[in-house]
Amino acid sequence: MSKTTAPSALKRRAPRAWKIADSPLRYRAMDNARPFAGIEVVEFGQFIAVPFCAQILAEGGAHVIKVESVEGDPVRQLAPLAPGESRHFISRNRGKHSLPLDLHHPSAARIVERLLARADVVLTNFRPGLAAELGLDWPTLAPRHPRAAGCRTGCRRAVRTRSPTTCAR
């Protein structure tokens, strides 16, 4: 056998350019459908549980409005990167719209009513008694806004045996 000719079994083939149609496992582009698109969420939350829940809804396409005090969410001041911005706040509130509002002011009730009128989901984690004081507890909201689903969470209510000092105020 000469060095210039090799048996056909040993001949190198040109690399094959793979085509998507040739592959038995066809590549499918990730579905960009956003499962919560079109859902309106109003968040009255701070610290972890409610902001995280609203974050997941926002990442899924929901329109989330975070109502916070005029001083801002207290989490904004935890190890701030810039005035009023901390890593924790940025990570839990990305994709949301922030509305600073003094909920104790009489004109705030009209603004909140307009927000709740179009809300599909209402998320709160007020300290016990504050939601009722503001008229944002579920027995008050449900008759006025029957289409909205509500969720209230808080460490004091979730585990009654814990000392209030272990919970965020």
KEGUTOR-725555 format. One record per residue (C-alpha): residue in three letters; x, y, z. Coordinates in nm, 2 decimals. Example, Ala and Ser with C-alpha at 12.3 -4.5 7.8 and 13.67 -1.06 7.14 Angstrom:
REM KEGUTOR-725555
<atom><residuo>ala</residuo><xx>1.23</xx><yy>-0.45</yy><zz>0.78</zz></atom>
<atom><residuo>ser</residuo><xx>1.37</xx><yy>-0.11</yy><zz>0.71</zz></atom>
//
This chain:
REM KEGUTOR-725555
<atom><residuo>met</residuo><xx>0.00</xx><yy>0.00</yy><zz>0.00</zz></atom>
<atom><residuo>ser</residuo><xx>0.15</xx><yy>0.33</yy><zz>-0.09</zz></atom>
<atom><residuo>lys</residuo><xx>0.16</xx><yy>0.63</yy><zz>0.14</zz></atom>
<atom><residuo>thr</residuo><xx>-0.05</xx><yy>0.84</yy><zz>-0.09</zz></atom>
<atom><residuo>thr</residuo><xx>-0.35</xx><yy>0.62</yy><zz>-0.09</zz></atom>
<atom><residuo>ala</residuo><xx>-0.52</xx><yy>0.50</yy><zz>0.22</zz></atom>
<atom><residuo>pro</residuo><xx>-0.80</xx><yy>0.25</yy><zz>0.25</zz></atom>
<atom><residuo>ser</residuo><xx>-1.14</xx><yy>0.42</yy><zz>0.23</zz></atom>
<atom><residuo>ala</residuo><xx>-1.22</xx><yy>0.33</yy><zz>0.59</zz></atom>
<atom><residuo>leu</residuo><xx>-0.93</xx><yy>0.54</yy><zz>0.70</zz></atom>
<atom><residuo>lys</residuo><xx>-1.00</xx><yy>0.84</yy><zz>0.49</zz></atom>
<atom><residuo>arg</residuo><xx>-1.08</xx><yy>1.15</yy><zz>0.69</zz></atom>
<atom><residuo>arg</residuo><xx>-1.41</xx><yy>1.30</yy><zz>0.62</zz></atom>
<atom><residuo>ala</residuo><xx>-1.48</xx><yy>1.67</yy><zz>0.62</zz></atom>
<atom><residuo>pro</residuo><xx>-1.65</xx><yy>1.76</yy><zz>0.95</zz></atom>
<atom><residuo>arg</residuo><xx>-2.02</xx><yy>1.75</yy><zz>0.91</zz></atom>
<atom><residuo>ala</residuo><xx>-2.21</xx><yy>2.07</yy><zz>0.98</zz></atom>
<atom><residuo>trp</residuo><xx>-2.49</xx><yy>1.97</yy><zz>1.20</zz></atom>
<atom><residuo>lys</residuo><xx>-2.83</xx><yy>2.11</yy><zz>1.12</zz></atom>
<atom><residuo>ile</residuo><xx>-3.11</xx><yy>2.14</yy><zz>1.36</zz></atom>
<atom><residuo>ala</residuo><xx>-3.33</xx><yy>1.94</yy><zz>1.13</zz></atom>
<atom><residuo>asp</residuo><xx>-3.08</xx><yy>1.65</yy><zz>1.13</zz></atom>
<atom><residuo>ser</residuo><xx>-3.08</xx><yy>1.62</yy><zz>1.51</zz></atom>
<atom><residuo>pro</residuo><xx>-3.32</xx><yy>1.37</yy><zz>1.66</zz></atom>
<atom><residuo>leu</residuo><xx>-3.34</xx><yy>1.60</yy><zz>1.96</zz></atom>
<atom><residuo>arg</residuo><xx>-3.43</xx><yy>1.92</yy><zz>1.80</zz></atom>
<atom><residuo>tyr</residuo><xx>-3.33</xx><yy>2.24</yy><zz>1.97</zz></atom>
<atom><residuo>arg</residuo><xx>-3.63</xx><yy>2.44</yy><zz>2.08</zz></atom>
<atom><residuo>ala</residuo><xx>-3.59</xx><yy>2.80</yy><zz>2.17</zz></atom>
<atom><residuo>met</residuo><xx>-3.69</xx><yy>2.88</yy><zz>2.53</zz></atom>
<atom><residuo>asp</residuo><xx>-4.05</xx><yy>2.97</yy><zz>2.55</zz></atom>
<atom><residuo>asn</residuo><xx>-4.06</xx><yy>3.34</yy><zz>2.62</zz></atom>
<atom><residuo>ala</residuo><xx>-4.43</xx><yy>3.33</yy><zz>2.73</zz></atom>
<atom><residuo>arg</residuo><xx>-4.46</xx><yy>3.50</yy><zz>3.07</zz></atom>
<atom><residuo>pro</residuo><xx>-4.71</xx><yy>3.30</yy><zz>3.28</zz></atom>
<atom><residuo>phe</residuo><xx>-4.82</xx><yy>3.60</yy><zz>3.49</zz></atom>
<atom><residuo>ala</residuo><xx>-4.85</xx><yy>3.85</yy><zz>3.20</zz></atom>
<atom><residuo>gly</residuo><xx>-5.16</xx><yy>4.07</yy><zz>3.24</zz></atom>
<atom><residuo>ile</residuo><xx>-5.18</xx><yy>4.02</yy><zz>3.62</zz></atom>
<atom><residuo>glu</residuo><xx>-5.19</xx><yy>4.33</yy><zz>3.83</zz></atom>
<atom><residuo>val</residuo><xx>-5.03</xx><yy>4.30</yy><zz>4.17</zz></atom>
<atom><residuo>val</residuo><xx>-5.03</xx><yy>4.55</yy><zz>4.46</zz></atom>
<atom><residuo>glu</residuo><xx>-4.77</xx><yy>4.48</yy><zz>4.72</zz></atom>
<atom><residuo>phe</residuo><xx>-4.77</xx><yy>4.63</yy><zz>5.07</zz></atom>
<atom><residuo>gly</residuo><xx>-4.46</xx><yy>4.45</yy><zz>5.19</zz></atom>
<atom><residuo>gln</residuo><xx>-4.12</xx><yy>4.48</yy><zz>5.33</zz></atom>
<atom><residuo>phe</residuo><xx>-3.82</xx><yy>4.26</yy><zz>5.42</zz></atom>
<atom><residuo>ile</residuo><xx>-3.84</xx><yy>3.91</yy><zz>5.28</zz></atom>
<atom><residuo>ala</residuo><xx>-4.16</xx><yy>3.70</yy><zz>5.23</zz></atom>
<atom><residuo>val</residuo><xx>-4.40</xx><yy>3.94</yy><zz>5.05</zz></atom>
<atom><residuo>pro</residuo><xx>-4.13</xx><yy>4.11</yy><zz>4.84</zz></atom>
<atom><residuo>phe</residuo><xx>-3.99</xx><yy>3.77</yy><zz>4.73</zz></atom>
<atom><residuo>cys</residuo><xx>-4.34</xx><yy>3.65</yy><zz>4.63</zz></atom>
<atom><residuo>ala</residuo><xx>-4.40</xx><yy>3.97</yy><zz>4.44</zz></atom>
<atom><residuo>gln</residuo><xx>-4.05</xx><yy>3.94</yy><zz>4.28</zz></atom>
<atom><residuo>ile</residuo><xx>-4.14</xx><yy>3.60</yy><zz>4.14</zz></atom>
<atom><residuo>leu</residuo><xx>-4.47</xx><yy>3.73</yy><zz>4.00</zz></atom>
<atom><residuo>ala</residuo><xx>-4.28</xx><yy>4.03</yy><zz>3.84</zz></atom>
<atom><residuo>glu</residuo><xx>-4.03</xx><yy>3.80</yy><zz>3.68</zz></atom>
<atom><residuo>gly</residuo><xx>-4.32</xx><yy>3.60</yy><zz>3.54</zz></atom>
<atom><residuo>gly</residuo><xx>-4.46</xx><yy>3.90</yy><zz>3.37</zz></atom>
<atom><residuo>ala</residuo><xx>-4.70</xx><yy>4.05</yy><zz>3.63</zz></atom>
<atom><residuo>his</residuo><xx>-4.72</xx><yy>4.42</yy><zz>3.67</zz></atom>
<atom><residuo>val</residuo><xx>-4.62</xx><yy>4.48</yy><zz>4.03</zz></atom>
<atom><residuo>ile</residuo><xx>-4.67</xx><yy>4.81</yy><zz>4.22</zz></atom>
<atom><residuo>lys</residuo><xx>-4.49</xx><yy>4.82</yy><zz>4.55</zz></atom>
<atom><residuo>val</residuo><xx>-4.65</xx><yy>5.07</yy><zz>4.79</zz></atom>
<atom><residuo>glu</residuo><xx>-4.39</xx><yy>5.18</yy><zz>5.05</zz></atom>
<atom><residuo>ser</residuo><xx>-4.37</xx><yy>5.45</yy><zz>5.31</zz></atom>
<atom><residuo>val</residuo><xx>-4.26</xx><yy>5.80</yy><zz>5.21</zz></atom>
<atom><residuo>glu</residuo><xx>-3.93</xx><yy>5.73</yy><zz>5.39</zz></atom>
<atom><residuo>gly</residuo><xx>-3.89</xx><yy>5.42</yy><zz>5.18</zz></atom>
<atom><residuo>asp</residuo><xx>-3.88</xx><yy>5.06</yy><zz>5.26</zz></atom>
<atom><residuo>pro</residuo><xx>-3.65</xx><yy>5.00</yy><zz>5.57</zz></atom>
<atom><residuo>val</residuo><xx>-3.46</xx><yy>4.75</yy><zz>5.37</zz></atom>
<atom><residuo>arg</residuo><xx>-3.32</xx><yy>5.03</yy><zz>5.15</zz></atom>
<atom><residuo>gln</residuo><xx>-3.10</xx><yy>5.13</yy><zz>5.44</zz></atom>
<atom><residuo>leu</residuo><xx>-2.95</xx><yy>4.78</yy><zz>5.51</zz></atom>
<atom><residuo>ala</residuo><xx>-2.58</xx><yy>4.81</yy><zz>5.40</zz></atom>
<atom><residuo>pro</residuo><xx>-2.66</xx><yy>5.06</yy><zz>5.12</zz></atom>
<atom><residuo>leu</residuo><xx>-2.47</xx><yy>5.06</yy><zz>4.80</zz></atom>
<atom><residuo>ala</residuo><xx>-2.59</xx><yy>5.42</yy><zz>4.73</zz></atom>
<atom><residuo>pro</residuo><xx>-2.83</xx><yy>5.64</yy><zz>4.92</zz></atom>
<atom><residuo>gly</residuo><xx>-3.16</xx><yy>5.45</yy><zz>4.95</zz></atom>
<atom><residuo>glu</residuo><xx>-3.04</xx><yy>5.14</yy><zz>4.76</zz></atom>
<atom><residuo>ser</residuo><xx>-2.91</xx><yy>4.82</yy><zz>4.91</zz></atom>
<atom><residuo>arg</residuo><xx>-2.83</xx><yy>4.48</yy><zz>4.76</zz></atom>
<atom><residuo>his</residuo><xx>-3.12</xx><yy>4.32</yy><zz>4.94</zz></atom>
<atom><residuo>phe</residuo><xx>-3.36</xx><yy>4.59</yy><zz>4.83</zz></atom>
<atom><residuo>ile</residuo><xx>-3.25</xx><yy>4.58</yy><zz>4.47</zz></atom>
<atom><residuo>ser</residuo><xx>-3.26</xx><yy>4.19</yy><zz>4.45</zz></atom>
<atom><residuo>arg</residuo><xx>-3.61</xx><yy>4.17</yy><zz>4.60</zz></atom>
<atom><residuo>asn</residuo><xx>-3.76</xx><yy>4.46</yy><zz>4.41</zz></atom>
<atom><residuo>arg</residuo><xx>-3.64</xx><yy>4.43</yy><zz>4.06</zz></atom>
<atom><residuo>gly</residuo><xx>-3.90</xx><yy>4.46</yy><zz>3.79</zz></atom>
<atom><residuo>lys</residuo><xx>-4.15</xx><yy>4.64</yy><zz>4.02</zz></atom>
<atom><residuo>his</residuo><xx>-4.28</xx><yy>4.99</yy><zz>4.02</zz></atom>
<atom><residuo>ser</residuo><xx>-4.24</xx><yy>5.18</yy><zz>4.35</zz></atom>
<atom><residuo>leu</residuo><xx>-4.51</xx><yy>5.41</yy><zz>4.49</zz></atom>
<atom><residuo>pro</residuo><xx>-4.41</xx><yy>5.61</yy><zz>4.81</zz></atom>
<atom><residuo>leu</residuo><xx>-4.73</xx><yy>5.67</yy><zz>5.00</zz></atom>
<atom><residuo>asp</residuo><xx>-4.83</xx><yy>5.78</yy><zz>5.35</zz></atom>
<atom><residuo>leu</residuo><xx>-5.11</xx><yy>5.53</yy><zz>5.42</zz></atom>
<atom><residuo>his</residuo><xx>-5.22</xx><yy>5.72</yy><zz>5.72</zz></atom>
<atom><residuo>his</residuo><xx>-5.29</xx><yy>6.04</yy><zz>5.52</zz></atom>
<atom><residuo>pro</residuo><xx>-5.66</xx><yy>6.08</yy><zz>5.42</zz></atom>
<atom><residuo>ser</residuo><xx>-5.59</xx><yy>6.13</yy><zz>5.05</zz></atom>
<atom><residuo>ala</residuo><xx>-5.39</xx><yy>5.80</yy><zz>5.04</zz></atom>
<atom><residuo>ala</residuo><xx>-5.71</xx><yy>5.60</yy><zz>5.07</zz></atom>
<atom><residuo>arg</residuo><xx>-5.84</xx><yy>5.73</yy><zz>4.73</zz></atom>
<atom><residuo>ile</residuo><xx>-5.51</xx><yy>5.63</yy><zz>4.57</zz></atom>
<atom><residuo>val</residuo><xx>-5.51</xx><yy>5.29</yy><zz>4.73</zz></atom>
<atom><residuo>glu</residuo><xx>-5.87</xx><yy>5.23</yy><zz>4.62</zz></atom>
<atom><residuo>arg</residuo><xx>-5.78</xx><yy>5.31</yy><zz>4.26</zz></atom>
<atom><residuo>leu</residuo><xx>-5.49</xx><yy>5.07</yy><zz>4.28</zz></atom>
<atom><residuo>leu</residuo><xx>-5.70</xx><yy>4.80</yy><zz>4.44</zz></atom>
<atom><residuo>ala</residuo><xx>-5.98</xx><yy>4.84</yy><zz>4.19</zz></atom>
<atom><residuo>arg</residuo><xx>-5.76</xx><yy>4.71</yy><zz>3.91</zz></atom>
<atom><residuo>ala</residuo><xx>-5.56</xx><yy>4.46</yy><zz>4.12</zz></atom>
<atom><residuo>asp</residuo><xx>-5.58</xx><yy>4.09</yy><zz>4.07</zz></atom>
<atom><residuo>val</residuo><xx>-5.35</xx><yy>4.01</yy><zz>4.37</zz></atom>
<atom><residuo>val</residuo><xx>-5.29</xx><yy>4.20</yy><zz>4.69</zz></atom>
<atom><residuo>leu</residuo><xx>-4.99</xx><yy>4.11</yy><zz>4.90</zz></atom>
<atom><residuo>thr</residuo><xx>-4.94</xx><yy>4.24</yy><zz>5.26</zz></atom>
<atom><residuo>asn</residuo><xx>-4.73</xx><yy>4.17</yy><zz>5.56</zz></atom>
<atom><residuo>phe</residuo><xx>-4.84</xx><yy>4.45</yy><zz>5.80</zz></atom>
<atom><residuo>arg</residuo><xx>-4.79</xx><yy>4.41</yy><zz>6.17</zz></atom>
<atom><residuo>pro</residuo><xx>-5.10</xx><yy>4.26</yy><zz>6.34</zz></atom>
<atom><residuo>gly</residuo><xx>-5.38</xx><yy>4.52</yy><zz>6.36</zz></atom>
<atom><residuo>leu</residuo><xx>-5.23</xx><yy>4.77</yy><zz>6.11</zz></atom>
<atom><residuo>ala</residuo><xx>-5.41</xx><yy>4.63</yy><zz>5.81</zz></atom>
<atom><residuo>ala</residuo><xx>-5.75</xx><yy>4.66</yy><zz>5.98</zz></atom>
<atom><residuo>glu</residuo><xx>-5.66</xx><yy>5.01</yy><zz>6.10</zz></atom>
<atom><residuo>leu</residuo><xx>-5.58</xx><yy>5.11</yy><zz>5.74</zz></atom>
<atom><residuo>gly</residuo><xx>-5.89</xx><yy>4.92</yy><zz>5.59</zz></atom>
<atom><residuo>leu</residuo><xx>-5.66</xx><yy>4.68</yy><zz>5.41</zz></atom>
<atom><residuo>asp</residuo><xx>-5.75</xx><yy>4.36</yy><zz>5.60</zz></atom>
<atom><residuo>trp</residuo><xx>-5.91</xx><yy>4.09</yy><zz>5.40</zz></atom>
<atom><residuo>pro</residuo><xx>-6.26</xx><yy>4.11</yy><zz>5.56</zz></atom>
<atom><residuo>thr</residuo><xx>-6.27</xx><yy>4.48</yy><zz>5.45</zz></atom>
<atom><residuo>leu</residuo><xx>-6.11</xx><yy>4.43</yy><zz>5.11</zz></atom>
<atom><residuo>ala</residuo><xx>-6.30</xx><yy>4.12</yy><zz>4.99</zz></atom>
<atom><residuo>pro</residuo><xx>-6.65</xx><yy>4.27</yy><zz>4.96</zz></atom>
<atom><residuo>arg</residuo><xx>-6.51</xx><yy>4.59</yy><zz>4.78</zz></atom>
<atom><residuo>his</residuo><xx>-6.27</xx><yy>4.40</yy><zz>4.55</zz></atom>
<atom><residuo>pro</residuo><xx>-6.41</xx><yy>4.05</yy><zz>4.49</zz></atom>
<atom><residuo>arg</residuo><xx>-6.19</xx><yy>3.98</yy><zz>4.19</zz></atom>
<atom><residuo>ala</residuo><xx>-5.86</xx><yy>4.03</yy><zz>4.39</zz></atom>
<atom><residuo>ala</residuo><xx>-5.69</xx><yy>3.74</yy><zz>4.55</zz></atom>
<atom><residuo>gly</residuo><xx>-5.52</xx><yy>3.83</yy><zz>4.88</zz></atom>
<atom><residuo>cys</residuo><xx>-5.22</xx><yy>3.70</yy><zz>5.07</zz></atom>
<atom><residuo>arg</residuo><xx>-5.11</xx><yy>3.81</yy><zz>5.41</zz></atom>
<atom><residuo>thr</residuo><xx>-4.80</xx><yy>3.69</yy><zz>5.58</zz></atom>
<atom><residuo>gly</residuo><xx>-4.61</xx><yy>3.78</yy><zz>5.88</zz></atom>
<atom><residuo>cys</residuo><xx>-4.38</xx><yy>3.60</yy><zz>6.13</zz></atom>
<atom><residuo>arg</residuo><xx>-4.59</xx><yy>3.69</yy><zz>6.43</zz></atom>
<atom><residuo>arg</residuo><xx>-4.90</xx><yy>3.54</yy><zz>6.29</zz></atom>
<atom><residuo>ala</residuo><xx>-4.74</xx><yy>3.24</yy><zz>6.12</zz></atom>
<atom><residuo>val</residuo><xx>-4.58</xx><yy>3.11</yy><zz>6.43</zz></atom>
<atom><residuo>arg</residuo><xx>-4.76</xx><yy>3.23</yy><zz>6.75</zz></atom>
<atom><residuo>thr</residuo><xx>-4.51</xx><yy>3.08</yy><zz>6.99</zz></atom>
<atom><residuo>arg</residuo><xx>-4.22</xx><yy>3.30</yy><zz>6.88</zz></atom>
<atom><residuo>ser</residuo><xx>-4.12</xx><yy>3.61</yy><zz>7.07</zz></atom>
<atom><residuo>pro</residuo><xx>-4.20</xx><yy>3.94</yy><zz>6.90</zz></atom>
<atom><residuo>thr</residuo><xx>-3.83</xx><yy>4.03</yy><zz>6.94</zz></atom>
<atom><residuo>thr</residuo><xx>-3.73</xx><yy>3.76</yy><zz>6.68</zz></atom>
<atom><residuo>cys</residuo><xx>-3.95</xx><yy>3.92</yy><zz>6.41</zz></atom>
<atom><residuo>ala</residuo><xx>-3.89</xx><yy>4.22</yy><zz>6.20</zz></atom>
<atom><residuo>arg</residuo><xx>-4.09</xx><yy>4.52</yy><zz>6.31</zz></atom>
//
